[in-house]
Amino acid sequence: MRLRLLAVGTRMPAWVGLAVADYARRLPPELKLEIVEIPLGARSATADPAAAVAAEGRALLKAVGARDTLVALDVAGEPWSTPQLAARLGGWQAAGGTCCLLIGGPDGLDSECLRRAQQRWSLSALTLPHPLVRVLVAEQLYRAWTINVGHPYHR
């Protein structure tokens, strides 16, 4: 199966790409992690931020296949423990196909993304920097996989 992390924002600091690539490299070939960067919607002092969020949402959903499992990272989503994520990852793997995890921009995800998502996952009630979210998600996916295969990484 494929895991696709669809994230709004480009030009991340180098450490983000290095960290995400490290966790992606650790996953087995049958569980490929791919990062897809979506450009930020145009923002200005006079423009309504909702228009930028809507543009980002359209671009995110355009990158999602018709049969893909869609998970929105949303502060109002359900907080999952790492073992709960491992169980969900096992379910996604059993279903096969592709699971897309959506990370919104500075103003969050468009309501259409939230509506279309089969699941909403909250990493924390804290406000996290978007580059760090990418790394946290990649690490937690790796950790969940290690739980499912009995690897000692998760202790």
C-alpha positions as CSV (number, residue, x, y, z in Angstrom):
1,M,0.0,0.0,0.0
2,R,1.0,3.6,-0.4
3,L,0.8,6.3,2.2
4,R,0.7,9.8,0.7
5,L,1.2,12.8,3.0
6,L,-0.4,15.7,1.1
7,A,0.8,18.9,2.7
8,V,0.1,22.5,2.0
9,G,3.3,24.5,1.8
10,T,6.5,24.3,-0.1
11,R,10.1,25.4,0.6
12,M,10.4,23.6,3.9
13,P,13.6,23.8,5.9
14,A,16.2,21.2,4.9
15,W,15.9,19.3,8.2
16,V,12.2,18.6,7.5
17,G,13.0,16.8,4.2
18,L,15.9,14.9,5.8
19,A,13.8,13.7,8.8
20,V,10.8,12.7,6.7
21,A,13.0,10.9,4.2
22,D,14.7,9.1,7.0
23,Y,11.5,7.7,8.4
24,A,10.2,6.9,4.8
25,R,13.4,5.0,4.1
26,R,12.9,2.8,7.2
27,L,9.5,1.7,6.1
28,P,9.4,-1.5,4.0
29,P,8.8,-1.4,0.2
30,E,5.2,-2.6,0.6
31,L,4.5,0.5,2.8
32,K,5.8,3.4,0.7
33,L,5.5,6.9,2.2
34,E,5.3,9.7,-0.4
35,I,5.2,13.4,0.3
36,V,3.2,15.7,-2.0
37,E,3.6,19.4,-1.5
38,I,0.7,21.6,-2.4
39,P,1.5,25.3,-3.0
40,L,-0.1,27.8,-0.6
41,G,-3.1,29.7,-1.8
42,A,-2.5,33.4,-2.6
43,R,-2.8,35.5,0.5
44,S,-2.7,39.3,0.8
45,A,-3.7,41.9,3.4
46,T,-6.9,42.7,1.5
47,A,-7.9,39.1,0.4
48,D,-10.2,36.8,2.3
49,P,-8.1,33.9,3.7
50,A,-11.1,31.6,3.0
51,A,-10.4,31.9,-0.8
52,A,-6.8,30.7,-0.2
53,V,-8.0,27.8,1.9
54,A,-10.6,26.9,-0.7
55,A,-7.9,26.9,-3.4
56,E,-5.6,24.7,-1.3
57,G,-8.5,22.4,-0.6
58,R,-9.2,22.0,-4.3
59,A,-5.5,21.2,-5.0
60,L,-5.4,18.7,-2.2
61,L,-8.5,16.9,-3.3
62,K,-7.3,16.9,-6.9
63,A,-4.3,14.8,-5.7
64,V,-6.6,12.2,-4.1
65,G,-7.7,9.2,-6.0
66,A,-11.4,8.2,-6.2
67,R,-10.7,5.1,-4.1
68,D,-8.1,6.4,-1.7
69,T,-8.7,6.4,2.0
70,L,-8.7,10.1,3.1
71,V,-7.5,11.1,6.6
72,A,-7.6,14.8,7.5
73,L,-5.2,16.1,10.2
74,D,-7.4,18.5,12.1
75,V,-7.1,20.0,15.6
76,A,-10.8,19.1,16.1
77,G,-10.3,15.5,15.0
78,E,-10.0,12.5,17.2
79,P,-6.8,12.1,19.2
80,W,-5.2,8.7,18.5
81,S,-2.7,7.0,20.7
82,T,0.2,5.3,18.9
83,P,-1.4,1.9,19.4
84,Q,-4.6,3.2,18.0
85,L,-2.7,4.6,15.0
86,A,-1.1,1.1,14.6
87,A,-4.5,-0.5,14.5
88,R,-5.7,2.0,11.9
89,L,-2.5,1.5,9.9
90,G,-3.2,-2.2,10.0
91,G,-6.7,-1.6,8.7
92,W,-5.5,0.6,5.9
93,Q,-2.9,-2.0,4.9
94,A,-5.6,-4.8,4.9
95,A,-7.8,-2.6,2.7
96,G,-4.9,-2.1,0.3
97,G,-4.7,0.8,-2.1
98,T,-3.6,4.3,-1.0
99,C,-4.2,6.3,2.2
100,C,-3.9,10.0,1.9
101,L,-3.2,12.1,5.0
102,L,-4.0,15.8,4.5
103,I,-2.1,18.6,6.2
104,G,-3.6,22.0,5.7
105,G,-1.9,25.4,5.4
106,P,-1.7,28.2,8.0
107,D,-5.5,28.6,8.1
108,G,-6.3,24.9,8.2
109,L,-8.1,22.6,5.8
110,D,-11.0,23.6,3.6
111,S,-14.4,22.3,4.8
112,E,-14.7,20.1,1.6
113,C,-11.5,18.3,2.7
114,L,-13.0,17.7,6.1
115,R,-16.3,16.6,4.7
116,R,-14.7,14.1,2.3
117,A,-12.3,12.6,4.9
118,Q,-13.3,9.2,6.2
119,Q,-11.3,10.0,9.4
120,R,-10.1,13.1,11.2
121,W,-6.9,12.8,13.3
122,S,-5.8,15.4,15.8
123,L,-2.1,15.2,16.7
124,S,-2.5,17.5,19.6
125,A,-4.6,20.3,21.0
126,L,-1.4,22.4,20.7
127,T,-0.7,24.6,17.7
128,L,2.2,22.9,15.9
129,P,4.4,24.4,13.2
130,H,3.5,22.8,9.8
131,P,7.1,21.6,9.1
132,L,7.1,19.8,12.4
133,V,3.8,18.1,11.7
134,R,5.3,16.4,8.6
135,V,8.1,15.0,10.7
136,L,5.7,13.9,13.5
137,V,3.4,12.1,11.1
138,A,6.2,10.3,9.4
139,E,7.7,9.2,12.7
140,Q,4.4,8.1,14.1
141,L,3.6,6.1,10.9
142,Y,7.0,4.4,11.2
143,R,6.4,3.7,14.9
144,A,2.9,2.3,14.2
145,W,4.4,0.0,11.6
146,T,7.0,-1.2,14.1
147,I,4.3,-2.1,16.6
148,N,2.4,-4.1,14.0
149,V,5.5,-6.1,13.0
150,G,6.8,-6.5,16.6
151,H,9.9,-4.5,16.0
152,P,11.6,-3.2,19.2
153,Y,11.6,0.5,18.1
154,H,8.4,1.1,20.1
155,R,9.1,0.4,23.8
